[in-house]
Structures are given as structure tokens and as C-alpha cells.
Amino acid sequence: MLKLNRLVAIIGVAVLAACQSTQESQVAVDYYRITGNSTADLDAEIRRKGPKINGGSHAVAVARIKMLPRITFEKFARGCRVENAKVAVDARVTLPQWTGRDTADPKLAKAWDNIDRYTRLHEATHVNIAFSYAKRIEDEVRALPTMQSCSQIRAITKSIVDRNLKEHDAAQRKYDEDEQKRFSMLAKRTKITESL
């Protein structure tokens, strides 16, 4: 998630990374519209209309992610094993859409384009982190050997899923923290007093 106090020009960033998904996974993108002819106008619109996070504050953009494990077991004469393990990722990304971009001052439009590209890449990275943990869960669960009972293998499967979901949450938070630090350093180097 990103908070925006002020629009700043950012060195060009690659376009939105492609998100791979399985049939059960879903990545949807929603937009909220903002208007304005200045940095202050756009900032105020984002603070008023941006997606709410952490008890009511507004972000520039957000990726809301759910991981949905679907794991089945097969019981047979010699014990129980994992029959199938899939983890779907359900992601809904909310991004700003500036309706006045085409008629804006060229400097402001260029700054917005940089912010827009970065925001898309940032949220796509959150989604990609989720997909990597979904795959990790699938791989770990599928690698489990046959066990004596289904209750035993279910308990171990649950611990694998729980551990990876906890690590996934930590990885998402760390990514945001690292990005905030990176922006603080950029702000100092370019003498920008407010950061994303």
C-alpha cells in the first residue's frame, strides 16, 4: 500500500508486472476517480477518496489479498496422503485514475505518470509476493510423504499453511517498509521534504 502526501517525479519505473494465476486465482483491478489541477488538489482527492487502510487512513492504492488453500487427502490401505494441493490467490487492487491528466500542466502530468507507473508496479509486487507464497505452500504440502493417518497429515498440512501465511504477511510488511526507506533516501537526495 502507498500513502501519498505529495506527488513527486520519480525516475522511470517498469510497467506493471504480469501476475500469473491459476484457474482458481483471481486478480481484479478497481479504480477511483480523482480530479484537480495541482499537486495539492490531487493529494486532497487521494486523502478523501483513496482506499481506506489501518483504521480509516486513505492510501494512494492498495492490494487486498486473500489466500485460499484447497487441499484434499486420500485415505488408502497403507495410510493417508495428499491427493491435491492448490492455493488460490484472490487479489483486488484499487488504483487512482486522474481524469484531468490530458489537460494538465505537462510537468504535473509527467510527475503523475511516474507515480502511476510506480503505484501499479508496487501493487503488482504485492500480488506477486502472494503468488510466490501460494506456490511455496503447494510445493511443501505436495512433498509430504504418506502418513499413517489422515488426521496426522492434516495437522502437519495445517502447520505448513499457517507458517507460510504468517511469513507471507511478514514479507508484505517488509516490502512496504523497504519501499518507505527507499523513498526517504530518494527524498533526501533530491531535497524533497515529503515522501510517499
BELVENGI-V785575 format. One line per field, one symbol per residue. ss: DSSP state (A for helix, B for strand, O for the rest). burial: I if it has 24 or more other ideal C-beta (glycine too) atoms within 12 Angstrom, else O. A space follows every 50 residues. Layout:
ss = ???
burial = ???
This chain:
ss = OBOOOOOOOOOOOOOOOOOOOOOOOBBBBBBBBBOOOOAAAAAAAAAAAO OBBAAABBOOBBBBBBBBBBBBBBBBOOBBBBBBBBBBBBBBBBBBBBOO AAAOOAAAAAAAAAAAAAAAAAAAAAAAAAAAAAAAAAAAAAOOOOBOOA AAAAAAAAAAAAAAAAAAAAAAAAAAAAAAAAAAAAAAAOOOOOOO
burial = IIIIIIIIIIOOOOOIOOIOOOOOIOIOIOOIOIOIOOIOOIIOIIIOII IOOOOOOIIIIIIIIOIOIIIOIOOOOOOIIIOOIIIIIIIOIIIIIIOO IOOIOOOIIOIIIIIIIIIIIIIIIIIIIIIIIIIIIIOIIOOIOOOOOO OOIOOIIOOIIOOIIOOIOOIIOOIIOOIOOOIOOOOOOOOOOOII
